[in-house]
Amino acid sequence: MLMPCHRHVSVALTLYNPLNGFAIVPMHPVSLFPSRLIALQDALRTAVVDAYIQPMADAFQGEYIPACAARLPYLTGFTGSAGTGLFFTEPAPQRPHTLFTDGRYTLQAASELEGSGVVAVNSGEITLPHYLEQCNATSLRIGFDAWLVTHQQCEAWAKQLPHATFVAIANPVDAIWEDQPAPPTGAVQLHPASLAGASYTHKRAPLLAALQKQGLDGAMLTLPDGINWLLNIRGSDIPFNPLLLGYLQLHTNGTATLYTEARAFAPEITEYLHAQQVTVAPMTAIGPDIFPRGSRWQIDPASSAQAWWQLAEQAGATLVPAEDPTLLPKACKNAVELDGIRAAHQRDGLALSRFLHWFDTQVETGRFPSELQVVEVLEQFRKTDARYRGPSFATIAGSGAHGAIVHYRATAQTDRRVRRHELFLLDSGGQYDDGTTDVTRTLPVGTPSDIMRTHYTRVLKGHIALAMARFPEGTSGAQLDVLARQYLWEAGLDYAHGTGHGVGAYLCVHEGPQRIASKGSAVALRAGMILSNEPGYYAADKYGIRIENLVAVVEVGRTEHGKPLFGFETLTLAPIDTRLVMVEMLSTAERNWLNDYHQRVFKSHESAMQSAERHWLAQATRAI
């Protein structure tokens, strides 16, 4: 997540680099945004278009973008992680510059866009095509940057707005952004087989076999996490996710070309890639000539930029649409990866448990910490681990009403101390060279109210129901989502986010294709997949509740017909606060699950703790 801006205040965009620390990119006062929009309109006139679409995206379609790709924040001051800007060459009252973002960010957008000349629209209520229809603007020439929009999105626009003309143009924001940061060229490291569990050639073999069977010349891989997983490397180009940004052109003869920004690779990286028959080429080498005339290449239309399709057309080559072949094998962790992930969670759970002891001690002695202090202290606990590489996302530390903001991030302007008789929501995670973690705990400060405890217990019951689930092969996360919501639904309550997302192995904390959500992926859950289990409840302007552990899909038996039967192994090892539990609301099976879980937590950490910490942990994990 990016730091919010405020009107007439000069701030900075803070990005975390897992290997090199924080990079601060200066941002300008919001009062400058109108002049930037005027300059953009001049650039659009030169491009001969009526409007321009600028998504919050880079050329790799990732969740986190480098500073050089923060074009939407540059134009508007909006810093949420999801949004799309629609800018008119000749704006008018009925056709203003508009930013579309989802319900997580509509309040934030309204605040950040004040004085910028841009209005905010909830994309959950009206889509960009419907908005253009309401504006009587369906026959416009609309420009877009073909590297920032996927082929699938372009096809959807053409279908939804058949009378509009979509025109790929050079990015007009780059033309007016005089101090635009350079593309990232961070350090790259090997991810050894002792952690990866399989070599590049071993991972590559089934991909090549599938391409050869289809008679293809190769595949163009455009998702950096899949490329880093396949090559067994890790990078430092973007915040939170340890990725080298680039593309990989994989040939059916086993050779490959890695396109990335020019940088000085360490000798061992150069030697390794050469031994794997991987040639490194700069981004400037990407052009039509990389596709020989008549050749056929597999590519994923859902995640590949429209620019690839244009290059292939110019070259006289054919792109064959298919799901990125790294998605499923990357999601299904092997035994070595799972062992590393378990070890990372054990150490991360120790750090979090030690922090929770610190937090309780502070509150009990009347030294109420602030949200930003919590973020810093938790980071220091994690840093004591030599294998820690940085946070896996920006920590969400929400005191009181801030906890009800699902993607809240404390800033110097919003920071507040915890207060007695409130709840504190803490969602955090770490990147370790053997695994990625993500965990949420909700903490009482003082004496919680009965309604807080009731809501918390309903969330906990849903969490336990999902953790205890057994399901046959072929079951998707969408089919399991109701298990986590059922006890909230009983009381007419719900939460407006998914119940579980996939997680990588020292890769992205949000990973597909697996997901647990009511409108989630139809992909069947498979052994080795890692997901979050995180139901919640949010009382607007009062408090937020979320309980999150990571779980691994494991085989637990067979059905009567011999099909694999799956369940979840809970990976996260940190106390779930029982002071908020209405014990009488739990069934015997639920109490047994919670007590068994806490026994695991205590046994995992007791020998590594000091006396006071161990005493606290014994109390925090005692049977109920």
C-alpha positions, 0 to 999 in steps of 0.5 A: 500500500502507498502512503496517503497524500493530503492537500497542500502537504508535501509528502513522500511515496514510501516503498519497501525493498525486501533486500535494500530497505526503504526507498523514498520517492518525493511527491509534490503538493496536491495543488500541483495536480491541476497543472499536471492534468492541463499538461496531460490534456495537451499531450492527449490533443497531440495524440489525437484522442478524446480520452485516456485510460490510466490504470494503477498498474505497471507492465507486469500487472503486479499488486505492487508497482515500482515508483516509476510506474506510479503514474496515477498517484502522480496525476491525482494524488490517489495512493490506493493499490487499486484504481483506474483513471479516465481523463478527458482531453476536453473535460466538462461538468458532465464529463469530468476527469474520473477515478474508479476504485473499489469500496476499500478506497472510496473514502480515501479517494474522496479525501486524496482527490480533493483539489485535484480536479478529479472525482471518485467513483465506486467501481463496484457500483458503476463500471467504466463502460457504463460510466461512459454510456451515462456520459454519452461518450461511447463513440470517443477515441480512447487512448491507452498504454498497451503495456499497462492493459491486458489483452483480456481487458482490451477485448472486454472493452471492445465488446462492451463499447462497440462504438468506441475506438480504442487506440494504443498510444505512447504513455502521455504521463511519461511525456509530462513527468519530468522527474520520473524515477528510473526503472528498478534494477535491484539485486538478484539472488539465487534461491537454492535447491535446498529451499526450492526443492526442484531445479529449473530444469526439473520445473521446466521439463513438463512445460516444454513437453506440453509446448512440444505436444501442441507443436508450439515454438515456445511460451512468453511468460509475463508474470514475474512471480512465475518467472522467479519461481521457475528460474529459482531466483529472487529479486528486489525490484518492488516493495514486499514481493522479492521479485526481479521484474522481467519477461521470459521467452521460453523456447521448446528447445530448452533455451530461453531469453530473460528480458529485464532492465539492464543491471550488474548481475553478481557473477554467480547469477550470470554463471548460473543463467548461462549454465541453464541456457538462459540469455539475458537481454535488456528491455530495449531488445523487445520488439517484433523481431523476437517473434519469427514470422510464422511462429506460434507462442503460448501466452496468458491473455488474462495477465499479458499486456496487449502490447505482446499481441500487437508485436506478434501481429507486426511480426506475422506470428501467432499467440496461442491463448492459455493459462500461464503454465507456472500458476498451478505448479507454483501454487502446489508446494513440494515437500521441501518448500512445505518444510521451509514454510513450516519452519518460517512460520514457527520462527515468525510465530515466536516473534509475534508471540514475543511481541504480543507479550510486549503489547500486553505488558505495555497496556497493563502498565498504562503505556499505551503504544501508538499504531506506528510504534506497534509497527516498528516494535513488531518489525524489530522482533522479526528482525532478530531472525537472520533469515528475515528479509522484510515485511510481506506487506504493509502492516495494518495496525488499527486502533479502535475505529481504524480497525474497521477500515479493512486496508487501513495503514497508519501514517503520521497524520492518522496515527493514534494510541490504543485506548482502554476498552477498545479493540486493536487489529494487527495484520502483518507478515514477513518474508523469510528466505524459506517462507512467506507469512501473513497473520492477523490477531485482534487484541482487547485493550482493557475490558471488552464489551459483550457485543465485542466478545459475541462478534469475535466468537462468531468470527472465531467459530467460522475460522475453526469451521474452515480449519476443521473442514474435510473435502473431496478432490475437486472442491474449490475455495468458493464451495468452502467459503460459507463455512467461515461466514455461517455464524455471522450470517446467523446474526445477519452479519457478514464481511466484504472481503474474501475469506482466503487468498493463496500465498507463495513460498518466499514470493508474493503474499497474494498468489493465485489461482487458488482462493476462498471467497463466495465469488472466488476462483473455480480452481480446485484446491490441491495438496500443497496449496497455501491459503489464508483463513481470515474471516472478520467482522467490521463495526463501522466507526467502532472496531474491526475483528479478524482472525487469520492463520495460514493453512496448507492443503494436505491429504487426510484420507480417501473417500468411500470411492477412493478419491483423495480427501483433503483438509487443512494443516494450520501453519501459523503458530501464535496465540488467538486471544481467548479474553474475547471468547464467549466460551459458552458459544463454542461447541466441544469440538471447537473448544478442543480445536482451540485448546489443541492449537494452543498446546501446539503454540506453547510447545513450539515456543516455550524453550526459546522464550525468557521466563516472563515471556514463557509465563505470559505464553502459558496464560495466553494458551491455557485451555478453556 
